[in-house]
Amino acid sequence: MSINMNPAMNRRSLIAGVAGLGAAGILAGCSNGGSSDGGSAASSDGAAFKLGTIGPLTGDTATYGVSVTNGVEMGAEDFSTKDFPLTVKKEDSQGKPETAVNAYGTLRDWGMQALVGPTLTGTSVSVAEKCQSDRVFMIAPVATAADVTADKDCVFRGCFTDPNQGKNAAKWLAKNKPDAKIAIIYQSDDAYSQGICTAFTEEAKADKLNLVKPDLAFKTDTATDFKVQLGQAQDAGADLVFCPLYYTPASVILKQASDMGYKFTMMGCDGMDGLLSIKGFDTSLAEGVLMTTAFSADDPANAEFVKAYKDKYGDTPDQFAATAYDCVHAVAEACKKAGLSLDTAAEDACDQLVKAFTEITVDGLTGSLTWTSDGEVSKEAKVFEIQGGKYVAV
Amino acid sequence: MGFLKDKVTRRDFITYAGVIVAFVIVQLLVNTHVIPYSLRGQLVPVTCYIVMAISLNLVVGVAGDLSLGHAGFMSVGSFTGIVTAMSLASAIPSPVVRLVLAMIVGAVFAALAGFLIGLPVLRLRGDYLAIVSLAFGEIIKDLVNCLIVGADSHGLHVIFDMAGTKTINDLNLAEGGVAIIKGAQGASGTTTISTFAAGFVLIMIALVIVLNLVRSRTGRAIMAVRDNKIAAESVGLSTTKYRMIAFVVSAAIAGAAGALYGNNFSQMSASQFDFNTSILVLVFVVLGGLGNMRGSIIAAALLTILPEALRQFSDYRMLVYAIVLILVMLFTNNPQLKALIQRLNPRFRKEAAADGE
């Protein structure tokens, strides 16, 4: 006879628990809309330069990973030439550093010669370390933290760092809206938001901007209610609120401010790109929002890319896809410049690409891009305003 | 070799031998480049998860307390281990010595956390214990999120940034100082020093500790408390004391595993040690068999590699993983299958009869 003294330990509840876990896994697996498996842009006879890309294709952050990997896939199609075809394999990181390193291993086994990825900052730092020790060329399209490229000679970046974005935003305000009364709402447990906020505050103080309420912090758990922060900003008389946030919390802020009848100009950074494509969000609330981002889908110069992307994936491309596309463009240019052959080993390709990357100029979707030897991109900082549901450069 | 005549001792030594043989074979395969690159990168995480499974099995299987916050102890061990290894980088050049120190410090801090959390948690049983341990796991996650730590020639600088308004600049590090934990971003830019051999040694140490504890007088007392609390109390056993011993030892082992894990990746944030990680380790334990260390080792190794081995299923890989888990659970509990195994192997019949189900 055995008496089970511990009610939580009976077999049925454990099995139920595991089954629940399985159900969660199923949901995670289905959260990714219509992305296909690792696409190949080149001829199938195998002779092509192999580009790897990594992003969260499942899980909470899948929207960014799908954008980046789609951008890479399109880039590989468009910049393949007859003599130098490119082929792409994309692997899922689930947004976790550990899984990203595993994905990198899978790509190495496939024979990857250069990496355009990963997507998120955390995964990029862990993979960059592997690339550096294995001598594999890597360009992170949209990872913004300084640690991604720090002390690594074969890791490049396709976007501005967090500090640069904050600085650019403050400089633009000093030039164009020097009298604005500024409040800042930021997410204190998010590295992206915190990084931009710090740099913005420093530059704003140096430029003598009027910061009336610079410390309205919130955390992930309270990202659904901003009435307290908005009330404080209103009491302080702020007419411009700087929000270094992703687009989801930004949309909540706009909605609640409009319910409160508080009118102000919102300014954000590249994470805000995507605000207009949120389902169920009244885009008229976004009128007048300012953002520093590198890409506008409404720019006639990008119309061809936008149309091709829409036809292929059924979605308007955001700056994540455009930057990834530009990074593939740059890799293709650098390969041409270095005169690489298709069967160059990854280690040799790395040394030659690193050298070639500082010499190329790419005329891409996000501006004219050049790279310095510490891996950072230099391009023009653009500010857009949403007018009539479109991005207008200001 | 007289001691090998004892059935229980022989079983333990077979477990040790199995782990050693597996290590030698895998190490040989790595040296001869037989196993692919992707699998080589997973060796250290696999050893970490094996140690985690052994550690949780001590609490769930042997002591019978369903703890859902075990990732919290891994987190404590991980971050204290990273700080130890990084801050001693200039003082102790040898990575092996630093890794050992990191694991010891990680184990000590996790044991301390285990003791403090054990004080309130072990007053509860069953579902209540599960819920409260879950909450403590989340609390650890939030606390680590507030940490900003750096080291320079003057020593360690620690800021506890509750309001989220401070950054690494507030540490005022001297020239040549390094920021180790950067608040929400976690520990980033860590030098990776963990090795597969270190992982193997840690598994062996964890096994020796846990198996010897289980076979000792203390271990029998722990199991007596699990099986019938009232009977155990009536013969004078202190239930809280014995459950606390199991809980703290388990936390210490989890801390050492965390230190090994943390020093294997150059990016580690507190949010990685969430509820899902605790459940993942619990799945290893349940699938391997409660109280069965050998089963925990095999389940942890297989289930860590499985999702990566399923990459050819692309988007459906986590779906397939979940289905495999459910099928394994159903089949291992299938009475017909159990009867078949018993018919094939008479030894199992005896053991099953001894179980008295």
Contacts between the chains, C-beta under 8 A, distances in Angstrom:
chain1	res1	chain2	res2	distance
A	1	B	356	6.9
A	2	B	227	7.9
A	2	B	356	6.3
A	2	B	357	7.1
A	3	B	227	7.8
A	3	B	228	6.6
A	5	B	64	7.5
A	5	B	226	7.4
A	5	B	227	6.9
A	5	B	228	6.1
A	5	B	229	6.0
A	6	B	64	5.1
A	6	B	65	7.7
A	6	B	66	7.3
A	6	B	125	6.5
A	6	B	126	5.3
A	6	B	226	7.3
A	7	B	126	4.5
A	7	B	127	6.3
A	8	B	66	4.5
A	8	B	126	4.3
A	8	B	127	4.8
A	8	B	129	7.3
A	8	B	130	5.3
A	9	B	60	7.6
A	9	B	64	6.0
A	9	B	66	5.9
A	9	B	126	7.6
A	9	B	290	7.6
A	11	B	333	7.2
A	14	B	286	5.3
A	15	B	329	5.8
A	15	B	333	7.5
A	17	B	279	7.5
A	17	B	282	7.7
A	18	B	283	6.0
A	18	B	286	6.6
A	18	B	325	6.3
A	18	B	326	7.2
A	18	B	329	5.8
A	19	B	326	6.1
A	19	B	329	7.8
A	21	B	279	5.8
A	21	B	283	6.6
A	21	B	322	7.3
A	21	B	325	7.4
A	22	B	322	3.6
A	22	B	323	7.2
A	22	B	325	5.6
A	22	B	326	5.2
A	23	B	322	7.4
A	25	B	318	4.6
A	25	B	319	6.6
A	25	B	321	6.1
A	25	B	322	3.7
A	26	B	318	7.6
A	26	B	319	5.4
A	26	B	322	5.6
A	28	B	318	5.5
A	29	B	315	6.5
A	29	B	316	6.1
A	29	B	317	7.3
A	29	B	318	4.3
A	29	B	319	4.1
A	29	B	322	7.8
A	30	B	319	7.6
A	32	B	315	5.7
A	35	B	315	6.9
A	37	B	314	4.2
A	37	B	315	7.3
A	38	B	314	7.2
A	57	B	315	6.7
A	58	B	315	7.0
A	58	B	318	6.3
A	91	B	311	6.9
A	92	B	311	7.9
A	92	B	314	7.8
A	92	B	315	7.7
A	92	B	317	7.4
A	96	B	272	6.6
A	97	B	265	5.3
A	97	B	267	4.7
A	97	B	268	7.1
A	97	B	272	7.2
A	98	B	45	6.0
A	98	B	265	6.5
A	98	B	272	7.5
A	99	B	307	8.0
A	101	B	41	5.5
A	101	B	265	6.9
A	102	B	38	6.2
A	102	B	41	6.3
A	102	B	42	6.1
A	102	B	308	5.0
A	103	B	311	8.0
A	104	B	41	7.4
A	105	B	36	7.5
A	105	B	37	4.9
A	105	B	38	3.2
A	105	B	39	7.3
A	105	B	40	7.1
A	105	B	41	4.2
A	105	B	42	7.3
A	105	B	308	8.0
A	106	B	38	4.5
A	106	B	308	7.1
A	106	B	311	5.6
A	108	B	37	4.4
A	108	B	38	7.0
A	109	B	36	4.6
A	109	B	37	5.1
A	109	B	38	5.2
A	121	B	185	7.5
A	122	B	185	7.8
A	122	B	186	7.3
A	122	B	188	7.7
A	122	B	267	4.9
A	122	B	269	6.0
A	123	B	267	7.5
A	125	B	188	5.3
A	125	B	189	6.8
A	125	B	266	5.7
A	125	B	267	3.9
A	126	B	265	4.9
A	126	B	266	5.4
A	126	B	267	4.3
A	128	B	266	7.7
A	129	B	192	6.4
A	129	B	265	8.0
A	129	B	266	3.9
A	129	B	267	8.0
A	130	B	41	7.6
A	145	B	185	6.5
A	145	B	188	7.0
A	147	B	185	7.8
A	147	B	188	4.6
A	147	B	189	4.6
A	147	B	267	7.7
A	150	B	189	6.5
A	151	B	189	7.8
A	188	B	163	7.1
A	188	B	164	2.2
A	188	B	165	6.9
A	188	B	184	7.1
A	189	B	145	5.3
A	189	B	164	6.3
A	189	B	183	7.7
A	189	B	184	4.4
A	190	B	184	5.6
A	191	B	182	7.3
A	191	B	183	7.5
A	191	B	184	5.0
A	191	B	185	3.6
A	194	B	164	7.1
A	194	B	167	6.9
A	194	B	183	6.7
A	194	B	184	5.9
A	194	B	185	7.9
A	195	B	185	7.9
A	198	B	167	5.1
A	198	B	169	7.4
A	215	B	165	5.9
A	217	B	163	6.6
A	217	B	164	4.8
A	217	B	165	6.5
A	219	B	164	7.0
